Amino acid sequence: MIRKVVTGADALVRSLEEEGVEMVFGYPGVAICPFFNSILDSDIQTILVRQEQCAAHAASGYTRVSGKPGVCVVTSGPGATNLITGIATAFADSIPLICITGQVDSYQLGGDVFQEADISGSCESFVKYSYIVRRASDIPRIVKEAFHIANTGRKGPVLIDIPHDIQMDRVAGFAYPVGVNLRTYKPTVQGHPVQIKRVMRELSRARRPIICVGGGVHLSGAVKEVREFSERYDIPVVSTMMGLGTMPSDHPLFYGMVGNNGQRYGNRAMNEADMILMVGARLADRSISQPDLITENKIMAHIDVDPAEIGKNAGPSIPLVGDIKEIFTEFNTRDLNVDFSDWLDFLDGIRDDVINEELRKRTEARKKLAEKNAAMKEGMGYVDPRVFIRALSLAMDEDAVYIADVGQNQIWSCANAVIRKGRFLTSGGMGTMGYAFPAAMGARLACPGRQVVAVCGDGAFQMTMMELSTADQYGVPVKLVVLRNNVLGMVRQHQHLVYHDRFSVTDMSPTPDLDMLAKAYRIDYLKLTDENKMDETIREFLEDNRSILLEVCVDPDDIC
């Protein structure tokens, strides 16, 4: 469609409209003001965050729930550099974002002028691709390409850096491209038929196969297909942190999360398997600490849309490049005559033994916690975070979105949150503290009728608690849980185990009065210090229709 003369900023806004963008998260400044002026004439909703990093986190939460690339827009200099952590967080978890930064006038580039920063160079390691806009007439093509690159192949953030004068330049006519044809970018979608046949042949020979799912399953929208394949042939499934939710937590074929912080029976299942289908996972150190040992004396088929990931950390027997949804759709058309009942009986026995042992240990730990609580003043006490998280997740809606922050709360959540038909979101690759709350705002804005709960520690909460103001301003009813122990729990735990209780720079007391903080931001507040009141408090928390903060006091000496 050809339109009248427009500015570069108008072209940018109209390009976003053409891509179906409904919401932009951002923070203005002079270098990006032409864009924010033009967007006033659009139906695109703008959300003003309180710190630029949170614009990317909120866009990430929006993306992961809606399935559409989120958009964040900030100004030049410190605005752009503040955005980097959010971009890196999205890149580490392959989240498609369109990150737009204002820039000083193009003729000033390289002059070290006020609020100039080489954001393209600074982000080189954290973006899938980046553009520096040189001509206003290029904007429609660049935006079209950016959305295509971000949301195809291995997904990830794309940066568009646009100087102030380019936003002000006039464009003779606006025409948005119909398609994209990038000669050097042709991601593989269909799996190679020979490799698919090899996987099925080896699976027919296997006696102890296992599927290990990663975040790529969610990114490709392949949850249904992977689950169908597992159930059709009774193949057990384990998960990396980012793959949680592929199988319901209580599914009989699901054997938990693997890795340093995973369930022991899940790790044992990986060790005992004779064939591993590694699906959309990187084999990074957190999920597979010793990849060569895991893959020793067994067949491993590594399935990923990114060929660079296959063989990077462990050499697969069968590399299979392609989109997971496409590949498992093909898998599900094949017939296999297999019986893995003995293998499942073996894994069930291991799982039962480990669970019973852990229950015994938790019973002893809870006795000690009860003794500690009995010695405390009336109205004070600690709650077992594992018990709380399980009770909370079971009380949540079946399709609810549970977002864990980083730290001890993340590990407790991975091990104890029950995910049924909903989603489990977290910052897995980068481990960015402060991710959960802004991501929860984005997720809630993406699906207004869906229950969204963010769980974080008091350290992570204080990194982005200013976004309570954003939630208040736009009426975003986010449910926020703060597990409060007045310490940086994960680091303190490391210092306890490795440095023999030489605690350094981990004591956060006195932390803010969260009741007064909630009042300051006009949100509701609850506090839980007594497990006997847990069910009642959780019910009140979940039934509240406004934004609400639930403070849960946990023992600073508790470890994951």
N, C-alpha and C positions, 0 to 999 in steps of 0.2 A: 504494500500500500504506500503510495506517495503522499506526503503531507506538505504543509507550508513550511517556510523557512523556520528553523528552530536553532537553539543553541546546543552546544555540546552537552550541557547539563540536561536540557530537555530530551536530547537523544538518549542519554543514559537512563533517564526515568522511563521513557517510552520503551526502551529495550527490555527493561525489567518487567514492564507491563506485558510485553509480548511473551515473556517467559512464564507468565502466570504468577509472578511474585505478588504476594498479598501483604507481606510484612517485612520491615527492615529494622534491624537493631543497630543503634549507632550513637555517636556523640559528635556534635558539630564543632566546627572551628572555621576560621576565615577561609582556609584553603579548600574547604569542601562546601562552603556556604552556597555557591551557585546550585549545587545539586539539591541541597535541602530547601532552597527557594523553589526550585522547579517541582519538587515532589509535593508541594502544597496543592498543585493543580491535579494531583493524581488521587486515585482511591487507595493507593498503597498506604498501609498504616505504618507510622513510625513509632518506635519504642526507644525512648531515651534512657539508656543505662547510666549508671553512676561512675563507671570506670570502663575504659575501652576493652580490656581483657574480657569483661563480662558480656560484651556484645557478641564476641565469638562463641563463648560458652552458651549463651542463650540461643544463638543461631544453631549451634550444635544440637541442643536439646530439641529444638524445633525440627531440625532435619531428621533426627533419629526416630522421631515419632511419626512425622508426616510422610517421610520418604522423599521429600522435595528438598533440593539444595537451599540451605538458609543463606541469608544475605546480611552482612554487617558492613557498615559504612562509618569511617572515622576521618579525622583531619590529619594533617601532616605532622612531622616531627614527633613530639612525645605521644600524640594521639596514635600515630602509626606504630611507634615502638611499644607502647602499652599493649597493642593488639597482638604482638608477636607470640606471647605465651599462649593465647587462645588459638592462634593459627597452628602453633606447634602441637598443641593438645589434639586438635582435629586431625592434623597430618599423621600423628602417631597411631590414631585409631581409624584412619581412612574414612573420615567423615567429609562428604562433599559440601564445601562452603564457597560462596563468592565473597571475597574480601576486597572492598573498595576503599582506597585511601586517597585523600586529597594530597596535593603536592604543590610546592611553590611554583610560580610562573616558570614556564619551560626555559625562557631565556636567562633565568637566574640559577638554573641547575649547575651545581659544581662551584657556586660562589660562596658556599657556607653562609647563606643568608638565614634570616630568622626562621626557625622551625623547619629547616630543611633536613631531611634524613634520607639516606639511600635505603629506602624500605625494600625495594626489589632485591638489592644485594644482600641486605640483612636477613631476608626471608628465604634466601636461595635453598637452604637445607630443609625448609619446612613447608614448601608449597609444591604442588604437582606441576604448576606452570605459573609464570608471572608475565604481566604486560605493563609496559610504560606507554601510555597513550601519547602519540606524537601529533595526530591530526584528529580533529573532531569528527570528520567524516568516517573515520575507522571505527567509531564507537559501536555501532550496531553489529558489525562483523566480530569485533573483539568480545562483546557480551555473548553473542551466539556461540562462539568457540569456547568461551570460558565455561558456560553451563554444560556444553558437551564434554569437555575434558574433565570437569569436576565430577560428573555423574556417570561416567562410563569407565570400563576397565577397572583398575584398582582406583576406587574413588578417593577424593582428597580435595583440599582447599586450593583455589586458584586466586591469585592476587591481580587486581587491576589498579595501577597507580596512575592517577589522572591529574596533571597540573591544573592550577587555577585558571590560567588563561585559555587552556583547551576547553574547559567547561564553559567559558564565556564566548568562545568563537562561534560564528554563525555557520550553519550547515544548510546548503541550498535546498535539500529535500531529505526527508527521512524515509528510508526503505529498509525494512528488517529482512535479513536473509531467510530463505525458506529452509535451507539445509546447510550442512557443514561437510567439507571435504578437505581434510588435513592429510597431506601426502605422507608425512612422517609419523602420523598417529593413527594406527589401525589396531586397536585392542582385539585380541582373540576372544570370541564368545563361545563358539561351538567347540567342544572337546574333540580331539583327534579320534576318529573311530577305531584306529588300531590300538591306541592306548586305552580306550574304553573297554575294548574286547580283552585286553591284557588284565585290566583290573577285575573284570568279571570272571575270567578264567582262574586267576589266583584266589579270588574269593570262594570259588567253588571247591578249591583244594584245601582251603584253610579249615582249621579246627577251632581256633580261638581268635576270631577277628574282633576288632573294635573300631568304632568311629570316634575320632576326636574332632569336635567342632569348634571353630573359632568365630571371631566377629564377622568374617566374610560371609557366613551363612545369613546373618541378618542383613548385611549390606546388599546382598544379591536378591533378597526376598525369597530365600529358598527354604525357610523353616518347614513349610508344609511338605515339600518334596523330600527333604532329608528325613523328617519324621516318618513319612510314609515308607521310605526305603528301609529304615530301621525296623519298623513294625512288620513289614512284609516278610522279612527273613529272620526276625528275632536277633538282630545284631545289637549288642550293647553299645551305649554311647557315653563318652565322657566329654568334658568341656573345658576350654580355657576360660579365663575370667570374662573375656569379651563374648564368648559363645553362650554364656548362661541365658536360659530362656528358650533355647532351641527345643529342648525337651522340658516338659513340666517337671518341677523339682521332685514330685512324688511318682513320676512315671517308673514302672517296674524295670524298664530297660535303661534307665539313667543311673549312672554310677558316680555322679558328682564331678566336682572341679578337680583338675590335676594341677601339679606344680608345687612350688615351695609352700604355698599356703592352701593347697588343695586337700581333699579328703584322702586319707591313707588308702582306702579301698579303691579309689579312683586311680591313684598312682600304681597300686598293686596290679590293677587290671591292665594298665598300659605295659607294665613290666612282663606280665605273664602272657600277653597276646602273642600270636604268631603272625598276625597281619594287622597293620594299622592303616586306616583310611584317614589321613590328615586333611581336614577339609576347611579351607579358609583360615588357616592359622599359620603363624610365622615360625613356630618352634623357637620362640625367643626364650631368654633365660628364666623369666618369671614362671612360665608355664612348663617348660621342659628344661630343667637345669643341666642335664647331661644328655644332649640329643644323640650323640654317638652311642652311648650306653643303651638308651631307650630303643634305638633301631637295630641293635646288634642281634644277629641270628633271627631276623624276622623280615617279612616283606613290608615295605612301606610305600603306599601310593599317596603322593602329595598332590592335592587338587587345589589349584589357586588360579585366579584370573591374572595375577602378576607373575610372569615368568622369572622375574628377579628374585622372588622369594623362594622358589623351588631350588633346593640344594644349597641355599645360603648358609644354613646352620646345620643341616644334616643331609647327606646324599640319599635321595629316594631310590627305591627299586624301580618305581614306575612314576615318572613325572607326567602330570596331566594338566595342561593349561586350558583354562576356559572359565566361563561363567558358571557358578555352582548350580544355579537354578536350571540352566540348560543341561548341564551334565547329569544331574540327578533326575531330571525329567526323562532323559534317555535311559539312565539306569533302571528306572521304574517300568520301562517297556520290556526289559529283559527277564528271562526266566532262569531261576537257579533252583537246583534240587539240593538243598542243604538242611542240616539239622544241627543246631548249636545248643541243644537243651543241656547237655553235660557241662558245657562251658558256662552257661547261665547259672546252673545249680552251684557250680564252683564259686562264681562271683557272688551269688546271693549268700553263700556261707561266709565268705570273707567279709562282706558288708555287714551281716548280722553280728559277727564277732567283734568287728571294730566299733560298731554302734553301741553294743552292750558294754564294751570296755570304756568307751567315752562317757556313757551314762554313769558308770560307776565313778569315774573321775569327777564328773560334774556334780554328782551327789555329794562327794566329799568337799569339793570346792564351795558348794552352796551352803554346806554346814558351817564352814569357816566364815563365809560372808554373813550368815545369820548371826554368828557370834560377834563379828565386828559391828554389825548393825545394832545389836543389843547393847553394846557398850557406848553407842553414840547418843547424843542428846535427842530428846523427843522431837519429832518432826524432821529429823535428819536420817539419812540412810542411803544405801547403795542398791542399785538394781542390777541383776545379772543381764548384761547386754544381749547375750545369746537367747535367753528366754524371752526378753522383750522383743527382739527383732522377729523371732518366729511368731510370737503372738500378734504382733503388728501386721506382718505380711499375711497371716491367715485371716485376719479381720478385714483386710483391704479387699476391694472389689476384685473379681477374678481377672479382669482385663486392666488392672491398675498398672501405672508406671512407677517402679521403685528406682530411685536414683541414689546411689551411694557415693559419698565423697571419697577422699583418700586418707589413709591412715588405718588405725585399728578398726574404725567403724566399717571400712571397706571389707576387711578380712572377716569380721563378724557377720557382715551382711552376706557376703558370698557363701559362707558356710551355713547360714541359718535362715535366710529369707526364702520363703516358699513362693516360687513363681509358677503361676498356672497358665492363664491365657494372656498375661500381660508382658511387660518388658522390664528388663533389668539393665540400667544404664550406669556407666561409671567411666572414669578416666583411667584406662588400662595401660596404654603404651607409655604415656608421659607421666602419669601419676600426679596430676596437678591439683594441689589443695585449693579449695574454694570453687571447684567445678560444679558441685551438686545443685546449689541454690539457683544460680542464674540459668543452668541447664533446665531445671524444673520449671522456671518461668517460661522458657521457650517451649518446653513440652506441653505445658498447660495451655499456652496460647495456640499451639498447633491443634489441640484437641480439647476444646473448652468443656465438653461433657464428660471427660475422662478423669478419673482420680489420679493425682500425681503427688507422690510423697518423696521429699528429699531427706536423707539421713546423713548427718555429718558430725564430726567432733567439734569441740569448742575452738580448737585451733583453726580448722578449716573454715568454720563459720565466720570467724573474725576477719578472715581474708577478704570476704565478699559480702559482709553483712550490710554494707551500704545499699545493696540492691533491695533491701526491705522497702526503701523509698520508692523504687521503681514499681514493685508489686503494689504498693499503696496508691501510687499515682494512677496506674492503669487498671486497678481493681482486679489484679490477677490472684485468685484464691489458691495460693500455694500452701501446702502443708509441710512444715519444716520441723524435723526432729534434731535436737542438739544433744548428743551424748556428752555430758559434761564431766570431766575428771580433773580439770584445772592444770593439765600437763599436755605436752606434745607426746601423746601416748606411744606412737610407734617408735619414735627416736628414743624415748625413755626406756621402752622395752629393750631396744637394742643395747642401750648403755647398761641396762640391768644384766643382760645375758653375756655381753662381750667385755664390758669394762667394769664388771663386778660392782655395780651400784655407784659408780662415780658419775653422778648425774650433772650434766653441763648444759646450761641454757635450754632447759626443757620445762621449767616451772613457770606456769602462766598466771599464778595467783597473785593478787586477787583479780579474777576475771569479771567482766561487767555484770551488773544485775540484769539478767535477761528479762525479768518482769518489767522493770522500768524501761528497758530498751524497746520491748514490745509496745508498751504504752506510747512511747515517743513516736513510733511509726504507725500507731493506730491499728495494731493487729491483736488478735486474741492470744491468750497465753495460758499454758497449763504446766504443772510441774509434777514429776513422779519421783518419789523417793521410797515408796513402799510397794513391794511386789503384790501385796494383798489387794491393792487398789489398781493394779495394772489393767485388768479387763475393762473396768469402769472408765478409767482415764483414756484408754485407747478408743473406746466407743465414743466418748465425748469429743475426742480429737478428730476422729474421722467423720463424725456427723456435723461438725461445724462447717457452715457454708462460706465462711470468710477465710482470709489468710490467718493461719494460726501457727504459733511456735510452741512446741512441746519440749521442755527441758527434762532430760532424764539423767539423774545423777548416777555415775558408775565409779567403781573403785579404781583409783589411779594405779594400784598395784596389780590390777588384772592384766593378763597378757593373752595374746591370741593363741 
